[in-house]
Amino acid sequence: MQAARSEARRAAYRLGHRAEWIALLTLMLRGYVPVARRVSLAGGEIDLIVRRGGTLVFVEVKARARIDTAREAIGAVKRRRFSKAVRAWVARHPSAAGLTLRADAVFVGGRGWPEHCPAAFTIEGL
């Protein structure tokens, strides 16, 4: 039972890692420039940080077997932790002060093209 659980965790990790690369490539094709990946701060995680022009975008990537279930996977707790990590990142990077900050999501599921959702949710506390 423990071995099956460990293998399921490894498979979920690989799926998430792959989805982040797919999301990053999708965003780069749309003109975004990578700034950071897999940032863990203040008890939260930011999957991707990208920039396009004067906009700095913090991205949550969700991968599920079907894209509609991926869209439903960002709950209130995740948004709070994500926002806390964003605030910590901004506090450590004063160069972000003059930029527009936005929280996007990229949903990956099935065999279709990833879905980029600009301004998917509000960064709490900013």
N, CA, C and O atoms as a GROMACS GRO file, in nm:
protein
  504
    1MET      N    1   0.082  -0.119   0.000
    1MET     CA    2   0.000   0.000   0.000
    1MET      C    3   0.088   0.126   0.000
    1MET      O    4   0.062   0.220  -0.076
    2GLN      N    5   0.189   0.128   0.084
    2GLN     CA    6   0.280   0.242   0.092
    2GLN      C    7   0.353   0.262  -0.040
    2GLN      O    8   0.370   0.376  -0.085
    3ALA      N    9   0.397   0.154  -0.103
    3ALA     CA   10   0.468   0.163  -0.231
    3ALA      C   11   0.378   0.221  -0.339
    3ALA      O   12   0.422   0.301  -0.421
    4ALA      N   13   0.251   0.181  -0.340
    4ALA     CA   14   0.157   0.233  -0.440
    4ALA      C   15   0.135   0.382  -0.418
    4ALA      O   16   0.126   0.458  -0.515
    5ARG      N   17   0.126   0.425  -0.293
    5ARG     CA   18   0.109   0.566  -0.262
    5ARG      C   19   0.232   0.647  -0.305
    5ARG      O   20   0.219   0.756  -0.361
    6SER      N   21   0.350   0.592  -0.279
    6SER     CA   22   0.474   0.659  -0.319
    6SER      C   23   0.482   0.672  -0.471
    6SER      O   24   0.523   0.776  -0.522
    7GLU      N   25   0.444   0.568  -0.542
    7GLU     CA   26   0.448   0.574  -0.688
    7GLU      C   27   0.346   0.674  -0.741
    7GLU      O   28   0.374   0.745  -0.838
    8ALA      N   29   0.229   0.681  -0.678
    8ALA     CA   30   0.128   0.779  -0.720
    8ALA      C   31   0.179   0.921  -0.699
    8ALA      O   32   0.155   1.008  -0.782
    9ARG      N   33   0.249   0.944  -0.589
    9ARG     CA   34   0.307   1.077  -0.562
    9ARG      C   35   0.412   1.113  -0.665
    9ARG      O   36   0.417   1.227  -0.712
   10ARG      N   37   0.496   1.016  -0.700
   10ARG     CA   38   0.600   1.041  -0.802
   10ARG      C   39   0.536   1.070  -0.937
   10ARG      O   40   0.582   1.158  -1.010
   11ALA      N   41   0.431   0.998  -0.971
   11ALA     CA   42   0.362   1.021  -1.098
   11ALA      C   43   0.298   1.160  -1.100
   11ALA      O   44   0.304   1.229  -1.202
   12ALA      N   45   0.238   1.202  -0.989
   12ALA     CA   46   0.178   1.335  -0.981
   12ALA      C   47   0.285   1.443  -0.992
   12ALA      O   48   0.263   1.545  -1.057
   13TYR      N   49   0.400   1.421  -0.930
   13TYR     CA   50   0.511   1.516  -0.938
   13TYR      C   51   0.558   1.530  -1.084
   13TYR      O   52   0.578   1.641  -1.133
   14ARG      N   53   0.575   1.417  -1.151
   14ARG     CA   54   0.619   1.420  -1.292
   14ARG      C   55   0.517   1.490  -1.380
   14ARG      O   56   0.554   1.567  -1.469
   15LEU      N   57   0.388   1.464  -1.357
   15LEU     CA   58   0.283   1.530  -1.433
   15LEU      C   59   0.288   1.681  -1.412
   15LEU      O   60   0.279   1.758  -1.507
   16GLY      N   61   0.302   1.723  -1.287
   16GLY     CA   62   0.309   1.865  -1.256
   16GLY      C   63   0.431   1.931  -1.318
   16GLY      O   64   0.422   2.042  -1.371
   17HIS      N   65   0.543   1.864  -1.310
   17HIS     CA   66   0.668   1.918  -1.367
   17HIS      C   67   0.654   1.933  -1.518
   17HIS      O   68   0.694   2.035  -1.575
   18ARG      N   69   0.600   1.833  -1.582
   18ARG     CA   70   0.578   1.837  -1.728
   18ARG      C   71   0.481   1.949  -1.765
   18ARG      O   72   0.502   2.021  -1.862
   19ALA      N   73   0.374   1.962  -1.687
   19ALA     CA   74   0.274   2.066  -1.714
   19ALA      C   75   0.335   2.205  -1.701
   19ALA      O   76   0.300   2.295  -1.777
   20GLU      N   77   0.425   2.224  -1.606
   20GLU     CA   78   0.490   2.354  -1.590
   20GLU      C   79   0.574   2.389  -1.712
   20GLU      O   80   0.576   2.504  -1.756
   21TRP      N   81   0.645   2.290  -1.767
   21TRP     CA   82   0.724   2.315  -1.888
   21TRP      C   83   0.633   2.347  -2.006
   21TRP      O   84   0.663   2.437  -2.085
   22ILE      N   85   0.524   2.275  -2.018
   22ILE     CA   86   0.429   2.301  -2.127
   22ILE      C   87   0.371   2.442  -2.112
   22ILE      O   88   0.360   2.516  -2.210
   23ALA      N   89   0.335   2.479  -1.989
   23ALA     CA   90   0.281   2.613  -1.963
   23ALA      C   91   0.385   2.720  -1.997
   23ALA      O   92   0.352   2.821  -2.060
   24LEU      N   93   0.508   2.699  -1.956
   24LEU     CA   94   0.614   2.796  -1.984
   24LEU      C   95   0.634   2.813  -2.134
   24LEU      O   96   0.645   2.925  -2.183
   25LEU      N   97   0.639   2.704  -2.207
   25LEU     CA   98   0.655   2.713  -2.353
   25LEU      C   99   0.536   2.784  -2.418
   25LEU      O  100   0.554   2.864  -2.509
   26THR      N  101   0.417   2.756  -2.369
   26THR     CA  102   0.297   2.823  -2.420
   26THR      C  103   0.306   2.973  -2.398
   26THR      O  104   0.277   3.051  -2.489
   27LEU      N  105   0.347   3.014  -2.279
   27LEU     CA  106   0.358   3.156  -2.249
   27LEU      C  107   0.470   3.222  -2.330
   27LEU      O  108   0.455   3.335  -2.375
   28MET      N  109   0.580   3.152  -2.348
   28MET     CA  110   0.691   3.207  -2.427
   28MET      C  111   0.648   3.229  -2.572
   28MET      O  112   0.689   3.328  -2.635
   29LEU      N  113   0.568   3.139  -2.626
   29LEU     CA  114   0.516   3.157  -2.761
   29LEU      C  115   0.426   3.280  -2.772
   29LEU      O  116   0.407   3.334  -2.881
   30ARG      N  117   0.373   3.325  -2.660
   30ARG     CA  118   0.287   3.444  -2.656
   30ARG      C  119   0.365   3.570  -2.616
   30ARG      O  120   0.306   3.675  -2.593
   31GLY      N  121   0.496   3.558  -2.610
   31GLY     CA  122   0.580   3.676  -2.586
   31GLY      C  123   0.621   3.700  -2.442
   31GLY      O  124   0.681   3.804  -2.413
   32TYR      N  125   0.592   3.608  -2.353
   32TYR     CA  126   0.634   3.624  -2.213
   32TYR      C  127   0.778   3.574  -2.198
   32TYR      O  128   0.820   3.480  -2.264
   33VAL      N  129   0.852   3.639  -2.109
   33VAL     CA  130   0.991   3.603  -2.083
   33VAL      C  131   0.998   3.541  -1.943
   33VAL      O  132   0.947   3.599  -1.848
   34PRO      N  133   1.063   3.424  -1.931
   34PRO     CA  134   1.071   3.360  -1.798
   34PRO      C  135   1.156   3.442  -1.702
   34PRO      O  136   1.261   3.496  -1.738
   35VAL      N  137   1.109   3.450  -1.578
   35VAL     CA  138   1.183   3.518  -1.471
   35VAL      C  139   1.227   3.415  -1.367
   35VAL      O  140   1.342   3.416  -1.323
   36ALA      N  141   1.136   3.325  -1.328
   36ALA     CA  142   1.167   3.224  -1.227
   36ALA      C  143   1.069   3.108  -1.238
   36ALA      O  144   0.959   3.122  -1.292
   37ARG      N  145   1.112   2.993  -1.187
   37ARG     CA  146   1.028   2.873  -1.182
   37ARG      C  147   1.031   2.815  -1.043
   37ARG      O  148   1.132   2.821  -0.973
   38ARG      N  149   0.920   2.759  -1.001
   38ARG     CA  150   0.909   2.683  -0.876
   38ARG      C  151   0.965   2.760  -0.757
   38ARG      O  152   1.059   2.715  -0.691
   39VAL      N  153   0.907   2.874  -0.732
   39VAL     CA  154   0.950   2.958  -0.621
   39VAL      C  155   0.868   2.922  -0.497
   39VAL      O  156   0.745   2.927  -0.498
   40SER      N  157   0.937   2.886  -0.390
   40SER     CA  158   0.871   2.854  -0.263
   40SER      C  159   0.911   2.958  -0.159
   40SER      O  160   1.028   2.972  -0.124
   41LEU      N  161   0.812   3.032  -0.112
   41LEU     CA  162   0.834   3.136  -0.012
   41LEU      C  163   0.714   3.144   0.081
   41LEU      O  164   0.601   3.124   0.038
   42ALA      N  165   0.739   3.172   0.206
   42ALA     CA  166   0.633   3.203   0.304
   42ALA      C  167   0.522   3.098   0.307
   42ALA      O  168   0.405   3.132   0.326
   43GLY      N  169   0.558   2.972   0.290
   43GLY     CA  170   0.458   2.866   0.298
   43GLY      C  171   0.375   2.847   0.173
   43GLY      O  172   0.278   2.770   0.175
   44GLY      N  173   0.410   2.916   0.064
   44GLY     CA  174   0.337   2.901  -0.062
   44GLY      C  175   0.433   2.877  -0.176
   44GLY      O  176   0.555   2.889  -0.160
   45GLU      N  177   0.378   2.843  -0.291
   45GLU     CA  178   0.461   2.817  -0.408
   45GLU      C  179   0.404   2.888  -0.529
   45GLU      O  180   0.283   2.892  -0.551
   46ILE      N  181   0.494   2.945  -0.608
   46ILE     CA  182   0.459   3.007  -0.735
   46ILE      C  183   0.522   2.918  -0.842
   46ILE      O  184   0.643   2.899  -0.843
   47ASP      N  185   0.439   2.864  -0.932
   47ASP     CA  186   0.492   2.772  -1.032
   47ASP      C  187   0.581   2.844  -1.132
   47ASP      O  188   0.691   2.797  -1.161
   48LEU      N  189   0.536   2.956  -1.185
   48LEU     CA  190   0.613   3.032  -1.284
   48LEU      C  191   0.599   3.181  -1.258
   48LEU      O  192   0.495   3.229  -1.213
   49ILE      N  193   0.706   3.254  -1.286
   49ILE     CA  194   0.700   3.399  -1.289
   49ILE      C  195   0.753   3.439  -1.426
   49ILE      O  196   0.864   3.402  -1.465
   50VAL      N  197   0.671   3.514  -1.500
   50VAL     CA  198   0.707   3.558  -1.634
   50VAL      C  199   0.681   3.707  -1.648
   50VAL      O  200   0.609   3.767  -1.569
   51ARG      N  201   0.741   3.764  -1.751
   51ARG     CA  202   0.721   3.908  -1.772
   51ARG      C  203   0.698   3.933  -1.921
   51ARG      O  204   0.758   3.870  -2.008
   52ARG      N  205   0.609   4.029  -1.945
   52ARG     CA  206   0.589   4.078  -2.081
   52ARG      C  207   0.568   4.228  -2.068
   52ARG      O  208   0.470   4.274  -2.010
   53GLY      N  209   0.663   4.304  -2.123
   53GLY     CA  210   0.656   4.448  -2.113
   53GLY      C  211   0.660   4.492  -1.968
   53GLY      O  212   0.747   4.450  -1.892
   54GLY      N  213   0.565   4.576  -1.930
   54GLY     CA  214   0.559   4.627  -1.794
   54GLY      C  215   0.474   4.544  -1.700
   54GLY      O  216   0.436   4.591  -1.593
   55THR      N  217   0.444   4.421  -1.739
   55THR     CA  218   0.360   4.334  -1.656
   55THR      C  219   0.439   4.214  -1.608
   55THR      O  220   0.497   4.140  -1.687
   56LEU      N  221   0.440   4.196  -1.477
   56LEU     CA  222   0.502   4.079  -1.415
   56LEU      C  223   0.389   3.985  -1.377
   56LEU      O  224   0.296   4.023  -1.305
   57VAL      N  225   0.397   3.862  -1.425
   57VAL     CA  226   0.287   3.768  -1.408
   57VAL      C  227   0.331   3.649  -1.323
   57VAL      O  228   0.432   3.585  -1.351
   58PHE      N  229   0.254   3.622  -1.219
   58PHE     CA  230   0.275   3.507  -1.132
   58PHE      C  231   0.174   3.401  -1.176
   58PHE      O  232   0.054   3.427  -1.181
   59VAL      N  233   0.224   3.283  -1.210
   59VAL     CA  234   0.140   3.183  -1.276
   59VAL      C  235   0.124   3.058  -1.191
   59VAL      O  236   0.221   3.001  -1.140
   60GLU      N  237  -0.001   3.017  -1.176
   60GLU     CA  238  -0.035   2.889  -1.114
   60GLU      C  239  -0.068   2.793  -1.228
   60GLU      O  240  -0.152   2.822  -1.313
   61VAL      N  241  -0.001   2.678  -1.230
   61VAL     CA  242  -0.024   2.578  -1.334
   61VAL      C  243  -0.099   2.462  -1.270
   61VAL      O  244  -0.060   2.410  -1.166
   62LYS      N  245  -0.208   2.421  -1.335
   62LYS     CA  246  -0.285   2.307  -1.287
   62LYS      C  247  -0.300   2.206  -1.399
   62LYS      O  248  -0.343   2.240  -1.510
   63ALA      N  249  -0.265   2.082  -1.369
   63ALA     CA  250  -0.275   1.973  -1.467
   63ALA      C  251  -0.366   1.864  -1.412
   63ALA      O  252  -0.352   1.821  -1.297
   64ARG      N  253  -0.457   1.823  -1.492
   64ARG     CA  254  -0.548   1.714  -1.458
   64ARG      C  255  -0.572   1.633  -1.586
   64ARG      O  256  -0.533   1.675  -1.695
   65ALA      N  257  -0.636   1.520  -1.572
   65ALA     CA  258  -0.665   1.437  -1.688
   65ALA      C  259  -0.755   1.510  -1.788
   65ALA      O  260  -0.743   1.491  -1.909
   66ARG      N  261  -0.846   1.592  -1.735
   66ARG     CA  262  -0.934   1.671  -1.821
   66ARG      C  263  -0.920   1.818  -1.785
   66ARG      O  264  -0.906   1.853  -1.668
   67ILE      N  265  -0.923   1.903  -1.885
   67ILE     CA  266  -0.899   2.046  -1.861
   67ILE      C  267  -1.008   2.109  -1.775
   67ILE      O  268  -0.980   2.202  -1.700
   68ASP      N  269  -1.132   2.060  -1.784
   68ASP     CA  270  -1.238   2.119  -1.702
   68ASP      C  271  -1.215   2.091  -1.553
   68ASP      O  272  -1.251   2.175  -1.470
   69THR      N  273  -1.158   1.977  -1.518
   69THR     CA  274  -1.126   1.951  -1.377
   69THR      C  275  -1.004   2.032  -1.334
   69THR      O  276  -0.992   2.066  -1.216
   70ALA      N  277  -0.914   2.062  -1.425
   70ALA     CA  278  -0.799   2.148  -1.392
   70ALA      C  279  -0.847   2.288  -1.355
   70ALA      O  280  -0.795   2.349  -1.262
   71ARG      N  281  -0.948   2.338  -1.428
   71ARG     CA  282  -1.002   2.472  -1.401
   71ARG      C  283  -1.060   2.484  -1.260
   71ARG      O  284  -1.061   2.593  -1.202
   72GLU      N  285  -1.108   2.374  -1.206
   72GLU     CA  286  -1.172   2.375  -1.074
   72GLU      C  287  -1.074   2.352  -0.959
   72GLU      O  288  -1.115   2.347  -0.843
   73ALA      N  289  -0.946   2.339  -0.989
   73ALA     CA  290  -0.849   2.295  -0.889
   73ALA      C  291  -0.783   2.406  -0.808
   73ALA      O  292  -0.701   2.377  -0.722
   74ILE      N  293  -0.817   2.530  -0.832
   74ILE     CA  294  -0.757   2.640  -0.756
   74ILE      C  295  -0.860   2.690  -0.656
   74ILE      O  296  -0.949   2.769  -0.690
   75GLY      N  297  -0.848   2.644  -0.534
   75GLY     CA  298  -0.942   2.681  -0.429
   75GLY      C  299  -0.895   2.800  -0.348
   75GLY      O  300  -0.790   2.859  -0.377
   76ALA      N  301  -0.970   2.835  -0.247
   76ALA     CA  302  -0.941   2.952  -0.164
   76ALA      C  303  -0.810   2.937  -0.087
   76ALA      O  304  -0.734   3.033  -0.077
   77VAL      N  305  -0.783   2.818  -0.035
   77VAL     CA  306  -0.659   2.797   0.040
   77VAL      C  307  -0.539   2.814  -0.053
   77VAL      O  308  -0.441   2.878  -0.015
   78LYS      N  309  -0.546   2.758  -0.172
   78LYS     CA  310  -0.437   2.772  -0.269
   78LYS      C  311  -0.415   2.918  -0.304
   78LYS      O  312  -0.301   2.964  -0.311
   79ARG      N  313  -0.522   2.992  -0.327
   79ARG     CA  314  -0.510   3.134  -0.361
   79ARG      C  315  -0.445   3.213  -0.248
   79ARG      O  316  -0.363   3.302  -0.274
   80ARG      N  317  -0.480   3.182  -0.123
   80ARG     CA  318  -0.418   3.252  -0.008
   80ARG      C  319  -0.269   3.222   0.001
   80ARG      O  320  -0.189   3.314   0.018
   81ARG      N  321  -0.232   3.096  -0.011
   81ARG     CA  322  -0.090   3.059  -0.005
   81ARG      C  323  -0.011   3.118  -0.122
   81ARG      O  324   0.100   3.167  -0.104
   82PHE      N  325  -0.070   3.114  -0.238
   82PHE     CA  326  -0.008   3.172  -0.358
   82PHE      C  327   0.014   3.322  -0.336
   82PHE      O  328   0.124   3.373  -0.362
   83SER      N  329  -0.088   3.391  -0.289
   83SER     CA  330  -0.078   3.535  -0.265
   83SER      C  331   0.029   3.569  -0.162
   83SER      O  332   0.101   3.667  -0.176
   84LYS      N  333   0.038   3.487  -0.058
   84LYS     CA  334   0.140   3.508   0.044
   84LYS      C  335   0.280   3.494  -0.016
   84LYS      O  336   0.370   3.573   0.016
   85ALA      N  337   0.299   3.395  -0.101
   85ALA     CA  338   0.429   3.376  -0.168
   85ALA      C  339   0.459   3.492  -0.262
   85ALA      O  340   0.574   3.537  -0.269
   86VAL      N  341   0.358   3.542  -0.333
   86VAL     CA  342   0.378   3.657  -0.423
   86VAL      C  343   0.420   3.779  -0.343
   86VAL      O  344   0.514   3.848  -0.381
   87ARG      N  345   0.353   3.806  -0.234
   87ARG     CA  346   0.389   3.922  -0.150
   87ARG      C  347   0.533   3.911  -0.101
   87ARG      O  348   0.606   4.010  -0.100
   88ALA      N  349   0.574   3.791  -0.059
   88ALA     CA  350   0.711   3.769  -0.012
   88ALA      C  351   0.811   3.792  -0.126
   88ALA      O  352   0.917   3.851  -0.106
   89TRP      N  353   0.777   3.743  -0.246
   89TRP     CA  354   0.867   3.759  -0.361
   89TRP      C  355   0.881   3.907  -0.396
   89TRP      O  356   0.992   3.955  -0.419
   90VAL      N  357   0.772   3.979  -0.400
   90VAL     CA  358   0.774   4.122  -0.433
   90VAL      C  359   0.855   4.199  -0.329
   90VAL      O  360   0.930   4.291  -0.364
   91ALA      N  361   0.842   4.162  -0.202
   91ALA     CA  362   0.918   4.229  -0.097
   91ALA      C  363   1.068   4.210  -0.114
   91ALA      O  364   1.147   4.297  -0.076
   92ARG      N  365   1.107   4.097  -0.170
   92ARG     CA  366   1.250   4.067  -0.190
   92ARG      C  367   1.305   4.121  -0.322
   92ARG      O  368   1.426   4.119  -0.344
   93HIS      N  369   1.217   4.168  -0.408
   93HIS     CA  370   1.258   4.217  -0.541
   93HIS      C  371   1.203   4.357  -0.564
   93HIS      O  372   1.099   4.373  -0.628
   94PRO      N  373   1.273   4.459  -0.512
   94PRO     CA  374   1.223   4.596  -0.525
   94PRO      C  375   1.211   4.642  -0.671
   94PRO      O  376   1.140   4.740  -0.698
   95SER      N  377   1.277   4.576  -0.764
   95SER     CA  378   1.266   4.613  -0.906
   95SER      C  379   1.124   4.590  -0.960
   95SER      O  380   1.090   4.642  -1.066
   96ALA      N  381   1.044   4.513  -0.889
   96ALA     CA  382   0.906   4.486  -0.932
   96ALA      C  383   0.812   4.600  -0.897
   96ALA      O  384   0.696   4.599  -0.938
   97ALA      N  385   0.860   4.698  -0.821
   97ALA     CA  386   0.774   4.805  -0.770
   97ALA      C  387   0.701   4.882  -0.879
   97ALA      O  388   0.584   4.916  -0.859
   98GLY      N  389   0.762   4.909  -0.991
   98GLY     CA  390   0.697   4.989  -1.094
   98GLY      C  391   0.618   4.908  -1.196
   98GLY      O  392   0.566   4.964  -1.292
   99LEU      N  393   0.611   4.778  -1.175
   99LEU     CA  394   0.544   4.692  -1.274
   99LEU      C  395   0.400   4.662  -1.234
   99LEU      O  396   0.365   4.668  -1.117
  100THR      N  397   0.319   4.630  -1.332
  100THR     CA  398   0.184   4.581  -1.307
  100THR      C  399   0.198   4.435  -1.267
  100THR      O  400   0.265   4.358  -1.336
  101LEU      N  401   0.135   4.395  -1.157
  101LEU     CA  402   0.142   4.258  -1.108
  101LEU      C  403   0.010   4.188  -1.134
  101LEU      O  404  -0.098   4.245  -1.113
  102ARG      N  405   0.019   4.063  -1.180
  102ARG     CA  406  -0.102   3.990  -1.216
  102ARG      C  407  -0.086   3.842  -1.181
  102ARG      O  408   0.024   3.788  -1.187
  103ALA      N  409  -0.195   3.778  -1.144
  103ALA     CA  410  -0.197   3.635  -1.117
  103ALA      C  411  -0.274   3.564  -1.228
  103ALA      O  412  -0.394   3.583  -1.244
  104ASP      N  413  -0.203   3.484  -1.305
  104ASP     CA  414  -0.262   3.408  -1.415
  104ASP      C  415  -0.266   3.261  -1.377
  104ASP      O  416  -0.205   3.218  -1.279
  105ALA      N  417  -0.338   3.185  -1.456
  105ALA     CA  418  -0.338   3.039  -1.443
  105ALA      C  419  -0.323   2.979  -1.582
  105ALA      O  420  -0.370   3.035  -1.681
  106VAL      N  421  -0.257   2.866  -1.586
  106VAL     CA  422  -0.251   2.787  -1.709
  106VAL      C  423  -0.303   2.649  -1.673
  106VAL      O  424  -0.251   2.583  -1.582
  107PHE      N  425  -0.404   2.606  -1.745
  107PHE     CA  426  -0.466   2.477  -1.721
  107PHE      C  427  -0.423   2.381  -1.830
  107PHE      O  428  -0.434   2.411  -1.949
  108VAL      N  429  -0.374   2.264  -1.788
  108VAL     CA  430  -0.327   2.162  -1.881
  108VAL      C  431  -0.409   2.037  -1.856
  108VAL      O  432  -0.422   1.993  -1.742
  109GLY      N  433  -0.465   1.981  -1.961
  109GLY     CA  434  -0.544   1.860  -1.945
  109GLY      C  435  -0.573   1.794  -2.077
  109GLY      O  436  -0.591   1.860  -2.179
  110GLY      N  437  -0.577   1.664  -2.074
  110GLY     CA  438  -0.607   1.589  -2.195
  110GLY      C  439  -0.504   1.611  -2.303
  110GLY      O  440  -0.385   1.632  -2.275
  111ARG      N  441  -0.549   1.606  -2.426
  111ARG     CA  442  -0.458   1.618  -2.539
  111ARG      C  443  -0.464   1.755  -2.606
  111ARG      O  444  -0.395   1.779  -2.705
  112GLY      N  445  -0.548   1.843  -2.553
  112GLY     CA  446  -0.565   1.974  -2.615
  112GLY      C  447  -0.455   2.073  -2.578
  112GLY      O  448  -0.368   2.043  -2.497
  113TRP      N  449  -0.463   2.189  -2.639
  113TRP     CA  450  -0.370   2.297  -2.613
  113TRP      C  451  -0.394   2.351  -2.472
  113TRP      O  452  -0.509   2.359  -2.430
  114PRO      N  453  -0.290   2.388  -2.398
  114PRO     CA  454  -0.310   2.445  -2.265
  114PRO      C  455  -0.394   2.573  -2.271
  114PRO      O  456  -0.391   2.646  -2.370
  115GLU      N  457  -0.468   2.598  -2.166
  115GLU     CA  458  -0.555   2.715  -2.160
  115GLU      C  459  -0.492   2.819  -2.066
  115GLU      O  460  -0.478   2.795  -1.946
  116HIS      N  461  -0.456   2.934  -2.122
  116HIS     CA  462  -0.400   3.044  -2.044
  116HIS      C  463  -0.514   3.135  -2.002
  116HIS      O  464  -0.592   3.181  -2.086
  117CYS      N  465  -0.525   3.160  -1.873
  117CYS     CA  466  -0.631   3.244  -1.820
  117CYS      C  467  -0.567   3.366  -1.751
  117CYS      O  468  -0.530   3.359  -1.634
  118PRO      N  469  -0.554   3.479  -1.824
  118PRO     CA  470  -0.496   3.599  -1.763
  118PRO      C  471  -0.586   3.650  -1.650
  118PRO      O  472  -0.709   3.642  -1.658
  119ALA      N  473  -0.524   3.702  -1.547
  119ALA     CA  474  -0.595   3.756  -1.431
  119ALA      C  475  -0.697   3.656  -1.378
  119ALA      O  476  -0.814   3.690  -1.355
  120ALA      N  477  -0.653   3.533  -1.359
  120ALA     CA  478  -0.740   3.425  -1.314
  120ALA      C  479  -0.797   3.452  -1.174
  120ALA      O  480  -0.910   3.414  -1.144
  121PHE      N  481  -0.718   3.517  -1.092
  121PHE     CA  482  -0.765   3.551  -0.958
  121PHE      C  483  -0.685   3.672  -0.908
  121PHE      O  484  -0.584   3.710  -0.967
  122THR      N  485  -0.732   3.730  -0.799
  122THR     CA  486  -0.670   3.848  -0.741
  122THR      C  487  -0.558   3.808  -0.645
  122THR      O  488  -0.573   3.712  -0.570
  123ILE      N  489  -0.448   3.880  -0.648
  123ILE     CA  490  -0.342   3.859  -0.551
  123ILE      C  491  -0.387   3.929  -0.423
  123ILE      O  492  -0.395   4.052  -0.418
  124GLU      N  493  -0.416   3.851  -0.322
  124GLU     CA  494  -0.468   3.904  -0.197
  124GLU      C  495  -0.361   3.985  -0.123
  124GLU      O  496  -0.246   3.941  -0.112
  125GLY      N  497  -0.399   4.099  -0.072
  125GLY     CA  498  -0.308   4.179   0.008
  125GLY      C  499  -0.217   4.274  -0.067
  125GLY      O  500  -0.130   4.337  -0.007
  126LEU      N  501  -0.234   4.284  -0.198
  126LEU     CA  502  -0.152   4.377  -0.277
  126LEU      C  503  -0.236   4.495  -0.321
  126LEU      O  504  -0.185   4.585  -0.388
   0.00000   0.00000   0.00000
